[in-house]
Amino acid sequence: MSEPGPFEFRHPARRILFGWGVIDRLSEIAKAHGARRAALVTDACFRDSALVERLTGALTDGFDRPPVVHFMPSREPDTDGVGDCHRALAAADPDLVVAMGGGSTMDAAKVARIMLANPGTASELAGFDRRHVPHPSLAIGVPTTAGTGSEVSEMAVVSEAGSDVKLRYRSAALPFDVALLDPELTVSMPRVVTAQTGFDAFTHALESYVSRGANLMTEPMSRSALSLLARWLPVACDEPTHREARAWCLVASMQAAVAFNSTQLGLCHAIAAPLGALHHVVHGLANAIALPAVVAYNEPMFGAKARVVAEALGAPTAREGVARLRERVGLDRGLDEFVASDAERDAIAWAAVKSGNMAFNPRPADFDAVRGVVEAMRRAPGAGVSA
């Protein structure tokens, strides 16, 4: 066996707790930290829910006051929404911040929290590998979807309000100190949300596995996540109360995010970002629209990994397996549903070429190559491009 090559591995998650009912350990963790003033940031869809009542109860007994609860709008976060969250947190002066919800809510809470300790607006604090001052509060991330993996990521994405710009954040000050992964919280997700968030996680797993930045630390996690989601995501979509499916999808989402902290992603996410910013396509669906065509373009550069991906998906090729999974979970849709003109397709391709993810894509792609992938995305069934 030859010696291992050089690698970089970033692991921002300080502590991960997984298990059915693990959310009930929230009070224990808070009290062990000595927290006295809690703030809860959560999705607007949980307003007046038993789940919020359960969490506020856990964060009341033994605290100086009941927790301040801030509800995030039910859309991808923008700088206005993050600003509102920051003002709510600043008024609460918390020594514990709990973010419960999907990736959008967790991303917003992460950015709002660093604003407590760093001067500047959400726009001014954006950037990659910025040196932000960490806020002293304990931060706990509680995902209710098996999707973005924001609970274990040192990154966040926020739209610039009133524009088509998506701001990216990466900072050692962003991650949660504790991630509580409770599959029970994912059971009530509608099928379409399970499918879209799960396909986002699958895209994270696949793109991190074949990334130019993949290494011996990341590959086992991204490969595990890929295999788990290929097997269990369709089951979670069809049988929402299936315990194994819900549990393994949540674990896989977390594994994929830990991997892509180091590897970054690729062409699919480079395309999905402008699809969301310019045409308001939900992120997981945007990945589903793009991934078969992206894999068809990239597969010649997968090497031995092409067979691993194909076998995990039970298909003769990686590209065919991805297309089958997309169809199986009900996301077999084409770009023409959302994008009407050549000019708009050109804009998506140009935005993708400028993405920082392109440096990690396994196959180099200039504007013409990306434009060819975008063109192939127009057709829903079996979308793809030749090598």
N, C-alpha and C positions, 0 to 999 in steps of 0.2 A: 504494500500500500504506500502510495506517495504521500509526502507531507502535505498538510492542509495549506491552502493559499491564504493570503491576507484577506481580512474582512472587517466590516464595521457592523456592530449590532447595538441597537438602541432599545432599551426596555424600560419605558417610563412608568409602568404600573407598579406602584409600591406594594399593593396587597390586593389579591383577588380572592373573593369568597364565592363559591358556587354551590347551589343546592336548592331543592324545593323548600320554600318557606324561609330561606336565608334572609329575606327582608326583615324578618322579625328580630334579627340581631342588630338592627340599626340603633336602637336605644342603648344597647350594651356597648357598642363601638363608640357612640357619642360620649357616654359617661366615662368610659376608659380614657378618653382624650381630655376630659374635664370641660367639655363644651357646655355653655350656659345660654347662648343666644343663637338659635338656629334660623336658617332661611331655607325654604324649599322652593326650587324653580321647577316647574312641571308644565306639561302640555295642557292647552286650554280644554282639550277633550276630557280631561279628568276633573274638571270643575264640578263640584257637588257629588263627587264619586266616593264610594266606600273606601277606595284605595287611598285617596288623599286624606280622608278622615283617619284611616289606620296609621298613616305616616305622621300626621300632625299629633295624634295621640302619643305616639312613640317619642315625639320630640317636645313634649310638654311637661310630663312628670319629671321633676328634678331640675328643670330649667328655670331661668329667671322669668320667662314669659313664654307664651305659646309662640310657635314659629311664625315668621312672616312668610306668606305664600305668594309667589308671583307666577302668574299663568302666562306662558308664551303663546303667541298666535299660532293657529294651526296652518303654518306654511313654513317654507324654508327660511331660516333667519336672515334678517338684513340688519344694517347698522342702526336703523331707527329702533328696531325691536331689541337689539343688544343694548342700546342706550337706555331704553326704558328699564330693562333688567338691571343694568348698572345702578340706575337711580334708586330702584327698590332695594338693592343690596346695600347701597351706601346708607340709606335711611335706617336699615335694619342693624347695621354695624355687627355682622354675624361673626362668631368664632367657629361656626360650622355651616357649610353650604352643601346642601343635598340637591342634586339635579336628577330628576326622574323623568324618563320619557324616551322618545326616539333620538336619533343622532342630532337632529336640528336643535332640540332643546338643550342637549348636553353641550353641543358646540357653543351655543349662545351663552350658557352659564359659564363655561370656561373662559370665554373672552371677557364677559362682564366682570368676572372675578379678578382677572389680571388688571382690569381698569381701576380696581379699588386701590392698587398699590403702585400704579404707573401713570404719570400724567399724560394726557392726550385722549383723543377720541378713539373709537373703534377703528376708524380708517387709519389714523396715525400710528396705531400700534400693530398694524398688520405687517407681515413679513415672514421670511423664512429664516429659521435659526436666529431669531432676535433674542437679545439678552434682556428679558424682562425681570423685574423684581418680583419674587413670589409673594403672594399674600399669605399671612400667617394662619388664616382659618384652615380648618380641616375640610377637605373637599371629598365628597362621596358621590360616585356616579352609579345610577341604577337604571340600566336599560330596560325598556319595555318592548323592544323589537330586537330580533336577531338580524342585524343589518350592518350599521356603520362601524361598530366597534369603538365608538367615541369614548367609551368608558375606560379604554386602555390605550388611548392614543394621545400623543403630544401635539396633535394637529387639530385644526378647526377650519371650517369654510363658512364665510358669511358674505352675503351679497351687499354691494354698495347700494343703499336705498336710492331709488330714482334713476338707476343706471343699469347697464348690462354687465357690470364688472363684478366678478367674484373675488373676494379677498381671501387669501390663504394665510394661515398662521401656523407657525411651528416654533415652539419655545419650550424649554425645560420647565418653565413656570406654569404651563397649561395643564398638565395631567392631573387627574384625580389621585388622591392619596389612597383611596379604597374603591374598589369596584365590587358591587354586590350583584351577582348574576343569579336571578331567581326565575327559573322557567315558568313558574306560576303566573308571572306578570305578562307573559307573551300569549297565553292561551286565548284571551279574548280578542286578539287582533283579527280583523276581517281578512278573508282569504286574499284579497288583492294586496293588502298591506304585507301579509306574510310573504307573498310571492315577490313583491317589489323589493322589500328590504332584504329578503333572502337572496335574491339575485344580485343585489349590490354586494352582499357578503361573498357570494360565489365569485363575482368579478374580482374582488379584492384578493381572494385566494389564488385564482388563476393568474392574475397579472403579477402578483408578488412572486409566485412560483417560477415564472418564466422571465422575470425582470433581469436586466443587466446587473442590478444590485443584489440579486439573490446570492446567498452563501450558505455555508454548512449549518449556521444557526437558524436561519429563516426557513430553509427548504423543508425540514420536517414538519414545521407548523403549517406552512401554506399548503403542503401536500395533504396533510391530515384534514385541514379545513375543506379543501377541494373535494376529497373523497366523502367526507361526512355530509356535506351539503348536496352532493350529487345523489346520495342515497336517501337522505332524510327530508330535504326540502319539499319534494313532491308529496311525501306522506303528511308533513305538517300542513300543507295547503289543503289536502283532501280530508284529513282527520284532525281538526284543530285541537282536540283534547288528547291526542296521542302523546303520552309522556316522554317516551324515548325520542320521538321526532323533535318535540319542543326543546328537550334538554340538549340533544346533540347539535341542533341548529344554533343554539345560543353559545355553546362551547366553540363551535366552528367559527362563528362570527368574531369571537374574541381572539381566537388563534390567528385568523387572517389579519386582524388589525395589529396584533403584536408583530407579525411578520412584516407588514408593509410600512411600519414605522421606520424600518431600516432599508427596505428595498425600494420604496416608492411604488408607483403604479405604471401605467403605460398609455397606449394610444386610445384604449376604450374610455378611460376616465378623461383623457384630453378632449375627446369628442363630447362626452356626456356633460361636461361643465358648460360649454356654450349652448348645448341643447336646453339645459335648465335655465341659464341666464337669459338667452335670447327668445326662447319659445316656451318657457315655463313648464317643461316636461319634468315630471317627478324623477328624481335622480335614479332610483332603482330601475324604472322603466327606460330611462335614457340609456343606461348600461345594457339593458336587454335588447334594445333596438340596435345598438352598435356592436355587441360582442361577437355574434357569428361572423360578421364581415371582417372585424378586426382579427379574429383568430385565423380566418382564411388567409389573410395577408401575412400574419406573423408565423404561421405554423411551419413554413420551411426553415425557420431559424430556431425552432424548439429543440432540435436534436433528439436525444433519447427521451426528453420530457414529453414529446408528442405522444409516444406510446403510453406513458403513465397517465396523461390526461384522458386519452381515448379509452383506456381500460377502466378508469374510474367512472367514466360516463357510459360504459357499456356500448361503445360505438367503434366503427372501423377507423375513424379519424377524430381528432380533437374538434375540428370545425363541425362535423356532423353531430358529435355528441353535445356540443353547446347548443346547436340549433334544436336538437330533440328536447333538451332540458327546458329551453325557453318555451317551446310549444307545450310541454308537459305541465308547466305551471301557469299556463294561460297568458303568457306575455308575448305571443308571436305576432308582433305588430310592426308596421313599416314606417319609415321616416316621412313618407308622403302624407300621413295623417296629420302631421304637425308643421311641416315645412313645405312651402308652396312653390318657390322659385329657385332658379339657378343662382341668383344673387345671394339668396339666403343660405343655400348650400355652400357657396363659396365662403361666406362669412364664417360658417361653422368650421370649415377646413382651415381657414387662416387662423382662427382662434386656437384650434387644436395644435397647429404647428408651433405656436408661441408658448404652449403649455410647458411648464417645468417637467411634467411627466414624460415628455418625449425623449428626454435623455436616457430614460430607463427602459424604453420600449426595446424588445429583443431584435427588431428589424428597423434599420433607419428608414425614415419616411419624410420626403419633402412634400411641398404643397400638392404636387400632381398625384403622388401616391395616396396622400390622405384624401384628396378629392375623389379618387377612385373608390376608396373605402366608403366615403359618404354616399356616393352614387349607388353603390351596392346595397346600402341600408334602405333604399327606397322601397324595396320589395319585402314583404313580410315573410312568406314561406321560403325557407332555405336561403336566406339572404347571404351573400358572400361574394368574394372576388377570387379570381384565379391567382395563382402564385406568379 
